[in-house]
Protein backbone atom coordinates (compact mmCIF):
# COMPACT_ATOMS: atom_id res chain seq x y z
CA UNK A 1 0.00 0.00 0.00
CA UNK A 2 1.30 3.47 -0.80
CA UNK A 3 2.14 5.98 1.89
CA UNK A 4 -0.60 8.29 0.62
CA UNK A 5 -3.23 5.58 1.08
CA UNK A 6 -1.95 4.83 4.57
CA UNK A 7 -2.18 8.51 5.46
CA UNK A 8 -5.74 8.57 4.14
CA UNK A 9 -6.55 5.67 6.48
CA UNK A 10 -5.30 7.79 9.37
CA UNK A 11 -7.43 10.71 8.23
CA UNK A 12 -10.49 8.45 8.09
CA UNK A 13 -9.50 7.15 11.59
CA UNK A 14 -9.39 3.55 10.37
CA UNK A 15 -7.49 1.15 12.62
CA UNK A 16 -6.19 -0.46 9.43
CA UNK A 17 -3.80 2.50 9.26
CA UNK A 18 -1.75 1.08 12.11
CA UNK A 19 -1.73 -2.41 10.63
CA UNK A 20 -0.59 -1.07 7.25
CA UNK A 21 2.06 1.11 8.89
CA UNK A 22 3.34 -1.93 10.75
CA UNK A 23 3.41 -4.03 7.56
CA UNK A 24 5.41 -1.42 5.72
CA UNK A 25 7.67 0.07 8.41
CA UNK A 26 7.43 -2.21 11.44
CA UNK A 27 10.57 -4.21 10.66
CA UNK A 28 12.65 -1.03 10.24
CA UNK A 29 11.32 0.39 13.49
CA UNK A 30 11.86 -2.81 15.46
CA UNK A 31 15.40 -3.28 14.22
CA UNK A 32 16.42 0.30 14.84
CA UNK A 33 14.79 0.53 18.27
CA UNK A 34 16.39 -2.80 19.25
CA UNK A 35 19.78 -1.46 18.13
CA UNK A 36 19.26 1.52 20.42
CA UNK A 37 17.64 -0.12 23.46
CA UNK A 38 19.25 -3.54 23.25
CA UNK A 39 16.02 -5.16 24.43
CA UNK A 40 13.26 -6.86 22.46
CA UNK A 41 10.64 -5.83 25.03
CA UNK A 42 11.75 -2.19 25.01
CA UNK A 43 11.87 -2.29 21.23
CA UNK A 44 8.25 -3.47 21.04
CA UNK A 45 7.23 -0.77 23.47
CA UNK A 46 8.96 1.85 21.31
CA UNK A 47 7.18 0.60 18.19
CA UNK A 48 3.78 0.63 19.92
CA UNK A 49 4.43 4.13 21.27
CA UNK A 50 5.40 5.18 17.75
CA UNK A 51 2.08 4.03 16.33
CA UNK A 52 0.21 5.84 19.09
CA UNK A 53 2.13 9.04 18.41
CA UNK A 54 1.51 8.76 14.66
CA UNK A 55 -2.19 8.13 15.33
CA UNK A 56 -2.35 11.25 17.49
CA UNK A 57 -0.63 13.60 15.04
CA UNK A 58 -2.30 12.43 11.80
CA UNK A 59 -4.58 14.30 11.34
CA UNK A 60 -3.96 17.26 11.31
CA UNK A 61 -0.40 16.71 10.08
CA UNK A 62 0.17 15.24 6.64
CA UNK A 63 3.86 14.32 6.50
CA UNK A 64 5.40 14.60 3.02
CA UNK A 65 7.68 11.58 3.62
CA UNK A 66 5.63 9.22 5.74
CA UNK A 67 8.27 6.52 6.13
CA UNK A 68 10.91 8.98 7.34
CA UNK A 69 8.31 10.51 9.66
CA UNK A 70 7.48 7.15 11.28
CA UNK A 71 11.10 6.02 11.60
CA UNK A 72 12.20 9.35 13.08
CA UNK A 73 9.46 9.21 15.71
CA UNK A 74 10.47 5.65 16.62
CA UNK A 75 14.14 6.60 16.81
CA UNK A 76 13.43 9.52 19.12
CA UNK A 77 11.22 7.38 21.36
CA UNK A 78 13.95 4.72 21.60
CA UNK A 79 16.62 7.31 22.40
CA UNK A 80 14.39 8.89 25.05
CA UNK A 81 13.68 5.48 26.57
CA UNK A 82 17.37 4.66 26.68
CA UNK A 83 18.11 8.04 28.25
CA UNK A 84 15.32 7.65 30.82
CA UNK A 85 16.60 4.25 31.89
CA UNK A 86 20.10 5.59 32.32
CA UNK A 87 21.42 3.30 29.63
CA UNK A 88 23.24 6.03 27.76
CA UNK A 89 25.85 6.52 30.44
CA UNK A 90 26.47 2.82 31.05
CA UNK A 91 26.69 1.51 27.51
CA UNK A 92 30.18 1.58 26.01
CA UNK A 93 28.90 0.35 22.65
CA UNK A 94 26.37 3.16 22.44
CA UNK A 95 28.92 5.71 23.56
CA UNK A 96 31.14 4.64 20.66
CA UNK A 97 28.29 5.10 18.22
CA UNK A 98 26.92 8.25 19.80
CA UNK A 99 28.38 10.52 17.18
CA UNK A 100 31.88 10.81 18.58
CA UNK A 101 32.96 9.34 15.27
CA UNK A 102 31.38 12.21 13.37
CA UNK A 103 31.71 14.93 15.99
CA UNK A 104 34.54 16.60 14.11
CA UNK A 105 32.23 16.85 11.09
CA UNK A 106 29.35 18.54 12.87
CA UNK A 107 29.13 22.12 14.03
CA UNK A 108 28.78 22.64 17.76
CA UNK A 109 25.31 23.34 19.13
CA UNK A 110 26.26 26.83 20.23
CA UNK A 111 27.71 27.64 16.81
CA UNK A 112 24.57 26.39 15.06
CA UNK A 113 22.30 28.42 17.31
CA UNK A 114 24.36 31.60 16.95
CA UNK A 115 25.69 31.68 13.40
CA UNK A 116 24.15 29.06 11.16
CA UNK A 117 20.72 28.32 9.82
CA UNK A 118 19.87 24.72 10.77
CA UNK A 119 17.92 24.15 7.58
CA UNK A 120 21.01 24.96 5.51
CA UNK A 121 23.01 22.36 7.44
CA UNK A 122 20.32 19.76 6.84
CA UNK A 123 20.23 20.61 3.15
CA UNK A 124 24.00 20.30 2.91
CA UNK A 125 23.91 16.90 4.60
CA UNK A 126 21.12 15.71 2.29
CA UNK A 127 23.06 16.93 -0.74
CA UNK A 128 26.20 15.15 0.47
CA UNK A 129 24.33 11.90 1.08
CA UNK A 130 22.59 12.04 -2.29
CA UNK A 131 25.99 12.24 -3.98
CA UNK A 132 27.17 8.97 -2.43
CA UNK A 133 26.82 5.59 -4.06
CA UNK A 134 23.86 3.59 -2.71
CA UNK A 135 26.21 1.22 -0.86
CA UNK A 136 28.18 4.01 0.86
CA UNK A 137 25.02 5.93 1.72
CA UNK A 138 23.45 2.78 3.15
CA UNK A 139 26.49 2.05 5.31
CA UNK A 140 26.72 5.62 6.59
CA UNK A 141 23.01 6.05 7.34
CA UNK A 142 22.71 2.64 8.94
CA UNK A 143 25.67 3.39 11.20
CA UNK A 144 24.68 6.90 12.31
CA UNK A 145 20.89 6.95 12.02
CA UNK A 146 19.86 3.37 12.71
CA UNK A 147 22.77 2.71 15.13
CA UNK A 148 23.64 -0.56 13.41
CA UNK A 149 26.92 -2.20 14.36
CA UNK A 150 29.65 -2.69 11.78
CA UNK A 151 29.03 -6.43 12.00
CA UNK A 152 25.29 -6.03 11.33
CA UNK A 153 25.90 -3.80 8.31
CA UNK A 154 28.55 -6.15 6.92
CA UNK A 155 26.32 -9.20 7.30
CA UNK A 156 23.32 -7.50 5.71
CA UNK A 157 25.32 -6.16 2.76
CA UNK A 158 27.44 -9.28 2.28
CA UNK A 159 30.77 -7.50 2.70
CA UNK A 160 33.55 -7.69 5.27
CA UNK A 161 33.39 -5.77 8.51
CA UNK A 162 36.70 -4.15 7.59
CA UNK A 163 35.22 -2.82 4.38
CA UNK A 164 32.33 -1.29 6.28
CA UNK A 165 34.66 0.34 8.83
CA UNK A 166 36.90 1.74 6.11
CA UNK A 167 34.01 2.98 3.98
CA UNK A 168 32.31 4.69 6.92
CA UNK A 169 35.61 6.25 8.02
CA UNK A 170 36.36 7.60 4.55
CA UNK A 171 32.80 8.84 4.12
CA UNK A 172 33.02 10.63 7.47
CA UNK A 173 36.22 12.36 6.31
CA UNK A 174 34.60 13.33 2.99
CA UNK A 175 31.64 14.75 4.93
CA UNK A 176 33.98 16.87 7.04
CA UNK A 177 35.72 18.18 3.91
CA UNK A 178 32.39 18.81 2.18
CA UNK A 179 30.98 20.78 5.11
CA UNK A 180 34.16 22.86 5.33
CA UNK A 181 33.92 23.58 1.58
CA UNK A 182 30.28 24.61 2.04
CA UNK A 183 31.37 27.11 4.68
CA UNK A 184 29.89 25.31 7.64
CA UNK A 185 32.05 25.94 10.70
CA UNK A 186 33.08 22.77 12.47
C-alpha positions as CSV (number, residue, x, y, z in Angstrom):
1,X,0.0,0.0,0.0
2,X,1.3,3.5,-0.8
3,X,2.1,6.0,1.9
4,X,-0.6,8.3,0.6
5,X,-3.2,5.6,1.1
6,X,-1.9,4.8,4.6
7,X,-2.2,8.5,5.5
8,X,-5.7,8.6,4.1
9,X,-6.5,5.7,6.5
10,X,-5.3,7.8,9.4
11,X,-7.4,10.7,8.2
12,X,-10.5,8.4,8.1
13,X,-9.5,7.2,11.6
14,X,-9.4,3.6,10.4
15,X,-7.5,1.1,12.6
16,X,-6.2,-0.5,9.4
17,X,-3.8,2.5,9.3
18,X,-1.8,1.1,12.1
19,X,-1.7,-2.4,10.6
20,X,-0.6,-1.1,7.2
21,X,2.1,1.1,8.9
22,X,3.3,-1.9,10.7
23,X,3.4,-4.0,7.6
24,X,5.4,-1.4,5.7
25,X,7.7,0.1,8.4
26,X,7.4,-2.2,11.4
27,X,10.6,-4.2,10.7
28,X,12.7,-1.0,10.2
29,X,11.3,0.4,13.5
30,X,11.9,-2.8,15.5
31,X,15.4,-3.3,14.2
32,X,16.4,0.3,14.8
33,X,14.8,0.5,18.3
34,X,16.4,-2.8,19.2
35,X,19.8,-1.5,18.1
36,X,19.3,1.5,20.4
37,X,17.6,-0.1,23.5
38,X,19.2,-3.5,23.3
39,X,16.0,-5.2,24.4
40,X,13.3,-6.9,22.5
41,X,10.6,-5.8,25.0
42,X,11.7,-2.2,25.0
43,X,11.9,-2.3,21.2
44,X,8.3,-3.5,21.0
45,X,7.2,-0.8,23.5
46,X,9.0,1.8,21.3
47,X,7.2,0.6,18.2
48,X,3.8,0.6,19.9
49,X,4.4,4.1,21.3
50,X,5.4,5.2,17.8
51,X,2.1,4.0,16.3
52,X,0.2,5.8,19.1
53,X,2.1,9.0,18.4
54,X,1.5,8.8,14.7
55,X,-2.2,8.1,15.3
56,X,-2.3,11.3,17.5
57,X,-0.6,13.6,15.0
58,X,-2.3,12.4,11.8
59,X,-4.6,14.3,11.3
60,X,-4.0,17.3,11.3
61,X,-0.4,16.7,10.1
62,X,0.2,15.2,6.6
63,X,3.9,14.3,6.5
64,X,5.4,14.6,3.0
65,X,7.7,11.6,3.6
66,X,5.6,9.2,5.7
67,X,8.3,6.5,6.1
68,X,10.9,9.0,7.3
69,X,8.3,10.5,9.7
70,X,7.5,7.2,11.3
71,X,11.1,6.0,11.6
72,X,12.2,9.4,13.1
73,X,9.5,9.2,15.7
74,X,10.5,5.7,16.6
75,X,14.1,6.6,16.8
76,X,13.4,9.5,19.1
77,X,11.2,7.4,21.4
78,X,14.0,4.7,21.6
79,X,16.6,7.3,22.4
80,X,14.4,8.9,25.1
81,X,13.7,5.5,26.6
82,X,17.4,4.7,26.7
83,X,18.1,8.0,28.2
84,X,15.3,7.6,30.8
85,X,16.6,4.2,31.9
86,X,20.1,5.6,32.3
87,X,21.4,3.3,29.6
88,X,23.2,6.0,27.8
89,X,25.9,6.5,30.4
90,X,26.5,2.8,31.0
91,X,26.7,1.5,27.5
92,X,30.2,1.6,26.0
93,X,28.9,0.3,22.7
94,X,26.4,3.2,22.4
95,X,28.9,5.7,23.6
96,X,31.1,4.6,20.7
97,X,28.3,5.1,18.2
98,X,26.9,8.3,19.8
99,X,28.4,10.5,17.2
100,X,31.9,10.8,18.6
101,X,33.0,9.3,15.3
102,X,31.4,12.2,13.4
103,X,31.7,14.9,16.0
104,X,34.5,16.6,14.1
105,X,32.2,16.8,11.1
106,X,29.3,18.5,12.9
107,X,29.1,22.1,14.0
108,X,28.8,22.6,17.8
109,X,25.3,23.3,19.1
110,X,26.3,26.8,20.2
111,X,27.7,27.6,16.8
112,X,24.6,26.4,15.1
113,X,22.3,28.4,17.3
114,X,24.4,31.6,16.9
115,X,25.7,31.7,13.4
116,X,24.1,29.1,11.2
117,X,20.7,28.3,9.8
118,X,19.9,24.7,10.8
119,X,17.9,24.2,7.6
120,X,21.0,25.0,5.5
121,X,23.0,22.4,7.4
122,X,20.3,19.8,6.8
123,X,20.2,20.6,3.1
124,X,24.0,20.3,2.9
125,X,23.9,16.9,4.6
126,X,21.1,15.7,2.3
127,X,23.1,16.9,-0.7
128,X,26.2,15.2,0.5
129,X,24.3,11.9,1.1
130,X,22.6,12.0,-2.3
131,X,26.0,12.2,-4.0
132,X,27.2,9.0,-2.4
133,X,26.8,5.6,-4.1
134,X,23.9,3.6,-2.7
135,X,26.2,1.2,-0.9
136,X,28.2,4.0,0.9
137,X,25.0,5.9,1.7
138,X,23.5,2.8,3.2
139,X,26.5,2.1,5.3
140,X,26.7,5.6,6.6
141,X,23.0,6.1,7.3
142,X,22.7,2.6,8.9
143,X,25.7,3.4,11.2
144,X,24.7,6.9,12.3
145,X,20.9,7.0,12.0
146,X,19.9,3.4,12.7
147,X,22.8,2.7,15.1
148,X,23.6,-0.6,13.4
149,X,26.9,-2.2,14.4
150,X,29.6,-2.7,11.8
151,X,29.0,-6.4,12.0
152,X,25.3,-6.0,11.3
153,X,25.9,-3.8,8.3
154,X,28.5,-6.2,6.9
155,X,26.3,-9.2,7.3
156,X,23.3,-7.5,5.7
157,X,25.3,-6.2,2.8
158,X,27.4,-9.3,2.3
159,X,30.8,-7.5,2.7
160,X,33.6,-7.7,5.3
161,X,33.4,-5.8,8.5
162,X,36.7,-4.2,7.6
163,X,35.2,-2.8,4.4
164,X,32.3,-1.3,6.3
165,X,34.7,0.3,8.8
166,X,36.9,1.7,6.1
167,X,34.0,3.0,4.0
168,X,32.3,4.7,6.9
169,X,35.6,6.3,8.0
170,X,36.4,7.6,4.5
171,X,32.8,8.8,4.1
172,X,33.0,10.6,7.5
173,X,36.2,12.4,6.3
174,X,34.6,13.3,3.0
175,X,31.6,14.8,4.9
176,X,34.0,16.9,7.0
177,X,35.7,18.2,3.9
178,X,32.4,18.8,2.2
179,X,31.0,20.8,5.1
180,X,34.2,22.9,5.3
181,X,33.9,23.6,1.6
182,X,30.3,24.6,2.0
183,X,31.4,27.1,4.7
184,X,29.9,25.3,7.6
185,X,32.0,25.9,10.7
186,X,33.1,22.8,12.5
